[in-house]
Structures are given as C-alpha cells and as structure tokens.
Amino acid sequence: MIPTKELRLSRKNKIVSGFCGGMGEALDIDPNIVRLVWAAFTIVTGFILGIVLYIIAALLIPEQEKDEDVIEAEYQVRE
C-alpha cells in the first residue's frame, strides 16, 4: 500500500487535530483503523510517547487546503 496523497491534517475526518484522519486518507484506509492503532501504540508505550508524537505531528504536518476538499468531493462523485 503506497500512499497516493500527500500527508495533511484532515478537515473532514477530524476529531482532535486531524492527524489520524489525514493519515488514513493518505494511506487510503479507514481513519478509524488509524485511530485504533494509534491508541494501542499510545497505551503500549506508556502514554507519554504516543501523546508527544501526536502533538509533534499535529504541529508539523500542514492542514489540508479547502480547495483539496472540494476537488476530492468532486472526484468521489464522478467515480
């Protein structure tokens, strides 16, 4: 599974910062799977590492442009 999109914070699959939603969109998988894997990683590593990495990712990854949402919605309608 090779990412077909650039990694961005999601605007439409956003619960906290949009990181897991953006990761799911970039990998073309359900964002809920990414959230479950990230939650398991956070618990297994003792919470601190998962939370710190999440915050760093949320600060460093750019947010999805509004135009990208419109283009993606039009693409899905045409499929």
Backbone torsions as a table, in degrees:
resi	resn	phi	psi	omega
1	MET	NA	105.6	-180.0
2	ILE	-100.6	131.8	179.7
3	PRO	-59.2	133.9	179.1
4	THR	-102.0	-10.2	-179.2
5	LYS	-123.5	161.1	175.2
6	GLU	-76.7	142.0	-179.7
7	LEU	-72.9	121.4	178.6
8	ARG	-139.6	155.6	172.4
9	LEU	-70.2	128.0	-175.7
10	SER	-75.3	143.6	174.1
11	ARG	-94.6	-31.1	-175.1
12	LYS	-95.0	-24.9	178.3
13	ASN	-109.8	51.4	-173.0
14	LYS	-106.5	126.3	172.7
15	ILE	-112.3	-52.9	176.6
16	VAL	-107.8	-71.7	-178.8
17	SER	-115.8	-15.1	-177.3
18	GLY	96.1	3.7	-178.2
19	PHE	-64.7	-52.9	-178.3
20	CYS	-66.2	-36.7	176.1
21	GLY	-63.9	-42.8	177.9
22	GLY	-66.6	-37.7	177.9
23	MET	-64.9	-42.7	177.7
24	GLY	-63.1	-42.5	178.4
25	GLU	-64.8	-41.7	-179.2
26	ALA	-66.6	-35.9	-179.9
27	LEU	-90.1	-4.2	-179.5
28	ASP	60.1	45.2	174.6
29	ILE	-130.5	167.8	179.7
30	ASP	-64.2	124.7	179.0
31	PRO	-58.0	-26.2	178.2
32	ASN	-65.8	-32.1	175.7
33	ILE	-65.8	-42.6	178.1
34	VAL	-62.0	-41.4	179.5
35	ARG	-63.0	-42.1	179.1
36	LEU	-65.6	-43.0	178.7
37	VAL	-64.5	-42.2	180.0
38	TRP	-65.8	-39.2	177.9
39	ALA	-64.2	-42.6	178.1
40	ALA	-63.7	-43.0	177.6
41	PHE	-59.9	-43.2	-179.7
42	THR	-63.1	-43.2	-179.8
43	ILE	-66.9	-45.1	-177.4
44	VAL	-63.8	-35.5	-177.5
45	THR	-88.1	7.5	176.7
46	GLY	84.9	26.3	174.3
47	PHE	72.5	-46.4	-172.4
48	ILE	-61.0	-50.6	-176.4
49	LEU	-62.0	-45.9	-179.8
50	GLY	-62.8	-41.4	-179.5
51	ILE	-68.7	-44.1	-179.8
52	VAL	-63.9	-44.4	178.7
53	LEU	-64.5	-37.1	177.8
54	TYR	-62.7	-45.5	-180.0
55	ILE	-63.9	-43.5	178.6
56	ILE	-61.5	-45.6	179.3
57	ALA	-61.7	-42.3	-179.1
58	ALA	-64.7	-30.3	179.7
59	LEU	-82.9	-32.1	-174.4
60	LEU	-91.1	-30.9	-176.9
61	ILE	-82.0	129.6	-179.6
62	PRO	-70.4	153.7	179.7
63	GLU	-80.2	149.4	179.2
64	GLN	-64.2	137.3	177.9
65	GLU	-72.0	153.7	177.9
66	LYS	-63.5	-37.5	-179.2
67	ASP	-61.8	-33.8	179.7
68	GLU	-63.7	-37.0	177.7
69	ASP	-64.0	-42.8	-178.8
70	VAL	-65.9	-45.6	-179.9
71	ILE	-62.3	-44.1	-179.6
72	GLU	-64.3	-40.1	179.1
73	ALA	-64.5	-40.7	178.5
74	GLU	-66.2	-38.3	-179.4
75	TYR	-64.9	-41.2	-179.4
76	GLN	-67.9	-33.4	179.1
77	VAL	-68.2	-35.7	-176.7
78	ARG	-77.1	-18.6	-177.3
79	GLU	-66.8	NA	NA
